[in-house]
Amino acid sequence: MALELSTSPTDIPRELGGYGGTTPGPLVICIGGMHGNEPAGICAARRVLQTLQSTQPVFRGEFLALSGNRTALAQHRRYIAQDFNRLWTAERLRRLHQSPALVPQHPEEQEQQELLTVIESALARRRGPVIFLDLHTTSADGVAFTVISDTILNRRLALSIPAPVILGLEECLDGTTLNYINDLGYIAVGFEGGQHEAPASIEHHEAAIWTILQTAGCLRAQDAPQAQASREQLARSIKNAPRIVEVRYRHAIQEDDQFVMEPGFVNFQPVKRGQLLARSRHGDIRASETGFILMPLYQSQGADGFFLVRAVKPFWLQVAFWLRRLRLE
């Protein structure tokens, strides 16, 4: 992985850099490295910033790139004491606002206080809509994909990226940054670029950033010609993966489960009902239904063994859309 990280978190800047901010327009906040073993997003953000700063294109709004769990990044671990991407609950954030001088009990609490301060400062100076892009990678190989809470605005941004869109994942996970931003009423898109150490994951993240900047109206297509080639490379990598899927099952694990995934699974690999997927001290773990496997766990840290998803048929997607519209009206 082409990312040089020192052993000190203070050497990894919280603000990786920014561009624009001189004219009204969208505020696009990009965060990489919420998990310390996922540095590809930071690499991609730095590459995009370098290109913007060298070419100086016309830009509406502001692009701000941030680093996540710097302590874990410095140690190349998913997290130190707690999963940083599960701490963003309404109750915890309320407590931080009520007691800003609260002494952190572990590294992730310190990271959250610092990152929250930077995000809220950026939100306070915004001069247009806010778009949040959270960049991740997975321990398994396979197709890149996008994660959203299914709102109309989130869907528009997510569908502009040439990758599968996952619906319902946020309902399985509490305390993510996507949930936090969505609860504030802003657009939030998560992007899983590929396997942690794969160089292609950086390229996929670049494609996602360029696409969001163009779709948001920050950049014109003619002012970022490299974006089209980046998008085409991402689209080619998707192959035959379904365009939109919904989460059907999450296999949660505990530290003492002795969970071991069967080798060789990749994201969006088809699985059949009853197929052996993993083993634990409780016995064999088999697929509860036919579909696709997502994020099979091939790392020592994490509470999600795997997810099962299925393709959403266009008819049902339209029904869901109109039901949501009726609820809103």
C-alpha positions in Angstrom: 0.0 0.0 0.0 1.5 3.3 -1.1 0.8 5.1 2.1 3.6 6.1 4.4 2.5 6.3 8.0 4.8 6.9 10.9 4.4 5.3 14.3 3.1 8.5 15.8 -0.5 9.6 15.2 0.5 13.3 15.5 2.4 12.8 12.2 -0.9 12.0 10.4 -2.7 15.3 9.9 -6.3 15.4 10.9 -7.0 17.7 8.0 -5.3 16.1 5.0 -6.1 19.2 2.9 -8.8 21.2 1.2 -9.6 22.9 -2.0 -12.0 25.7 -2.9 -14.0 27.5 -0.3 -13.8 30.9 -2.0 -17.2 30.7 -3.7 -20.6 29.5 -2.5 -21.4 25.8 -3.2 -21.5 22.4 -1.7 -19.3 21.4 1.2 -17.9 17.9 0.4 -16.3 16.3 3.5 -14.3 13.1 2.8 -13.0 10.9 5.6 -10.5 8.1 5.2 -9.1 5.8 7.8 -12.0 5.5 10.2 -10.5 2.1 10.7 -6.7 2.0 11.1 -6.1 -1.0 8.7 -7.9 0.8 5.9 -5.5 3.5 4.6 -6.6 3.5 0.9 -9.1 6.3 1.4 -6.3 8.6 2.7 -4.1 7.7 -0.2 -6.9 8.5 -2.7 -7.9 11.8 -1.0 -4.2 12.9 -1.1 -4.0 12.1 -4.8 -7.2 14.0 -5.6 -6.0 17.0 -3.6 -2.6 16.9 -5.4 -4.3 17.0 -8.8 -6.7 19.8 -7.8 -3.8 21.9 -6.4 -1.6 21.3 -9.5 -4.3 21.9 -12.1 -6.3 24.6 -10.2 -9.7 24.0 -11.9 -12.7 26.2 -11.3 -14.4 24.9 -8.2 -17.8 25.7 -6.6 -17.9 25.2 -2.8 -15.3 23.4 -0.7 -13.7 20.0 -0.6 -12.2 19.0 2.8 -10.4 15.7 3.3 -10.0 14.3 6.9 -8.3 11.4 8.5 -10.2 9.2 11.0 -8.6 7.0 13.6 -5.0 8.3 13.5 -3.9 6.3 16.5 -5.0 3.0 14.9 -3.7 4.1 11.5 -0.2 4.6 13.0 -0.4 1.0 14.4 -2.1 -0.5 11.3 -4.9 -1.9 13.5 -8.7 -1.7 12.9 -9.0 0.0 16.3 -7.2 0.2 19.6 -9.9 -0.1 22.3 -13.3 0.4 20.5 -14.4 0.4 16.9 -14.2 4.1 16.0 -17.0 3.7 13.5 -19.5 2.5 16.1 -19.1 5.4 18.6 -21.3 8.0 16.8 -24.5 7.4 18.7 -26.9 10.2 19.5 -26.5 9.6 23.3 -22.7 9.7 23.1 -22.6 12.8 21.0 -25.1 14.5 23.3 -22.8 13.7 26.3 -19.8 15.2 24.4 -21.7 18.4 23.7 -22.8 18.7 27.3 -19.3 18.0 28.7 -16.8 19.2 26.1 -14.0 18.9 28.6 -14.8 15.2 29.3 -11.5 13.3 29.8 -11.1 10.6 27.1 -11.0 7.0 28.6 -9.3 5.5 25.5 -7.7 6.5 22.2 -10.9 6.4 20.2 -12.7 8.8 22.5 -9.8 11.3 22.0 -10.0 10.8 18.3 -13.8 11.4 18.3 -13.5 14.6 20.2 -10.9 15.9 17.8 -12.7 14.8 14.6 -16.0 16.1 15.8 -14.5 19.5 16.5 -13.2 19.7 12.9 -16.4 18.5 11.3 -18.6 20.9 13.3 -16.2 23.8 12.4 -16.5 22.9 8.7 -20.3 22.7 9.0 -20.5 26.1 10.7 -18.8 27.8 7.7 -20.7 26.0 4.9 -22.2 28.1 2.1 -24.3 25.4 0.5 -25.5 21.8 0.8 -23.3 19.3 2.7 -22.2 16.0 1.3 -20.3 13.5 3.4 -18.2 10.7 1.8 -16.9 7.9 4.1 -14.2 5.8 2.5 -13.6 2.2 3.6 -12.1 -1.1 2.5 -12.8 -4.8 3.4 -10.7 -7.7 4.5 -12.1 -9.8 1.6 -11.3 -9.2 -2.0 -14.1 -8.5 -4.6 -16.2 -5.8 -6.0 -16.3 -2.2 -4.6 -19.7 -1.0 -3.5 -21.6 2.0 -2.1 -23.6 2.1 1.2 -26.4 4.5 1.9 -29.4 5.1 4.1 -32.2 5.0 1.5 -33.2 8.6 1.1 -33.9 10.3 -2.3 -30.8 12.6 -2.0 -28.5 9.8 -0.8 -29.7 7.6 -3.7 -29.0 10.2 -6.3 -25.4 10.6 -5.2 -24.8 6.9 -4.7 -26.2 5.9 -8.1 -23.8 8.3 -9.8 -21.0 6.1 -8.7 -20.6 3.1 -11.1 -20.8 0.5 -8.3 -23.4 -1.6 -6.5 -25.5 0.2 -3.9 -26.2 -1.5 -0.6 -29.5 -0.7 1.1 -30.3 -1.6 4.7 -26.8 -1.9 6.1 -27.2 1.1 8.3 -30.2 -0.6 10.0 -27.9 -3.4 11.1 -25.1 -1.2 12.5 -25.4 1.4 15.3 -23.1 4.4 15.8 -21.6 4.8 12.4 -20.6 8.2 11.0 -23.1 7.7 8.2 -25.9 7.5 10.8 -24.5 10.6 12.5 -24.4 12.7 9.3 -27.8 11.4 8.2 -29.4 12.3 11.5 -28.1 15.9 11.0 -30.1 16.0 7.8 -27.1 16.0 5.4 -26.3 13.7 2.4 -24.1 10.8 3.4 -22.5 8.1 1.2 -20.2 5.3 2.3 -17.9 3.7 -0.2 -16.0 0.4 0.2 -13.3 0.5 -2.4 -12.0 -3.1 -2.3 -9.5 -5.2 -0.3 -7.4 -3.4 2.3 -4.0 -3.8 0.7 -5.1 -3.9 -3.0 -3.6 -0.9 -5.0 -6.9 -0.9 -7.0 -8.7 0.1 -3.9 -7.0 3.5 -4.0 -8.0 3.9 -7.6 -11.6 3.0 -6.8 -11.7 5.6 -4.0 -10.3 8.2 -6.4 -13.1 7.4 -8.8 -15.7 7.8 -6.1 -14.3 11.2 -4.9 -14.2 12.6 -8.5 -17.7 11.4 -9.2 -19.1 12.9 -6.1 -17.4 16.2 -6.7 -18.8 16.3 -10.3 -22.3 15.1 -9.3 -22.5 17.7 -6.5 -21.7 20.4 -9.0 -18.3 21.4 -7.5 -16.5 20.5 -10.7 -17.4 20.5 -14.4 -16.5 17.4 -16.4 -14.2 19.4 -18.7 -12.3 20.7 -15.7 -11.4 17.2 -14.4 -10.7 15.1 -17.5 -9.0 12.4 -15.4 -12.2 11.7 -13.6 -13.8 10.0 -16.6 -10.9 7.5 -17.0 -11.1 6.8 -13.3 -14.9 6.1 -13.4 -14.4 3.8 -16.4 -11.8 1.8 -14.6 -14.1 1.4 -11.6 -17.0 0.4 -13.9 -15.0 -2.3 -15.6 -14.1 -3.8 -12.2 -17.7 -4.3 -11.2 -18.3 -7.0 -13.8 -21.7 -8.8 -13.2 -22.5 -7.6 -9.7 -26.1 -6.5 -9.2 -26.7 -2.8 -9.3 -28.8 -2.5 -6.1 -29.0 -5.0 -3.2 -30.6 -5.2 0.2 -29.2 -6.7 3.3 -31.0 -9.8 4.4 -28.9 -11.1 7.2 -26.0 -10.0 9.4 -23.9 -12.6 11.3 -22.8 -10.9 14.5 -19.9 -12.4 16.4 -18.4 -12.0 19.9 -14.7 -12.0 20.8 -14.9 -15.5 22.3 -16.8 -17.1 19.4 -13.6 -18.4 17.8 -15.2 -17.4 14.5 -13.3 -18.6 11.4 -14.5 -17.8 7.9 -14.2 -20.5 5.3 -11.4 -19.5 2.9 -11.8 -18.0 -0.5 -15.0 -16.0 -0.3 -15.1 -12.5 -1.9 -17.7 -9.7 -1.9 -20.7 -10.5 -4.1 -19.9 -14.1 -4.4 -23.1 -16.1 -4.9 -24.0 -18.5 -2.1 -26.7 -21.1 -1.7 -29.0 -21.8 1.2 -27.3 -24.3 3.5 -23.8 -23.7 2.1 -21.0 -23.8 4.7 -19.7 -20.3 5.2 -17.8 -20.3 8.6 -17.2 -22.2 11.8 -17.2 -21.2 15.4 -17.1 -22.8 18.9 -20.9 -23.1 18.4 -20.5 -25.3 15.3 -20.9 -24.9 11.5 -22.4 -21.7 10.2 -24.4 -22.1 7.0 -26.1 -19.6 4.7 -29.7 -19.0 5.8 -30.8 -18.3 2.2 -29.6 -18.1 -1.3 -28.0 -14.7 -2.3 -24.7 -13.0 -2.3 -22.1 -12.8 0.5 -20.8 -9.4 1.6 -17.8 -8.5 3.8 -16.7 -12.0 4.9 -14.4 -11.4 7.8 -10.7 -12.3 7.2 -9.2 -10.2 10.0 -8.8 -10.5 13.7 -10.8 -7.5 14.8 -14.5 -6.9 14.0 -18.0 -7.8 15.2 -19.5 -8.6 11.8 -18.8 -12.2 10.5 -20.5 -11.6 7.1 -23.6 -10.3 5.6 -26.1 -11.9 3.1 -27.7 -9.7 0.5 -30.0 -10.1 -2.5 -30.6 -8.1 -5.6 -33.5 -5.6 -5.5 -35.8 -5.9 -8.5 -36.6 -2.6 -10.2 -40.4 -3.0 -9.5 -39.9 -3.4 -5.8 -37.4 -0.5 -5.8 -40.1 1.7 -7.4 -42.7 0.5 -4.8 -40.3 1.3 -2.0 -39.7 4.8 -3.5 -43.4 5.7 -3.7 -44.1 4.3 -0.2 -41.4 6.5 1.1 -42.8 9.5 -0.7 -46.3 8.8 0.7 -44.8 8.7 4.2 -43.0 12.0 3.7 -46.1 13.7 2.4 
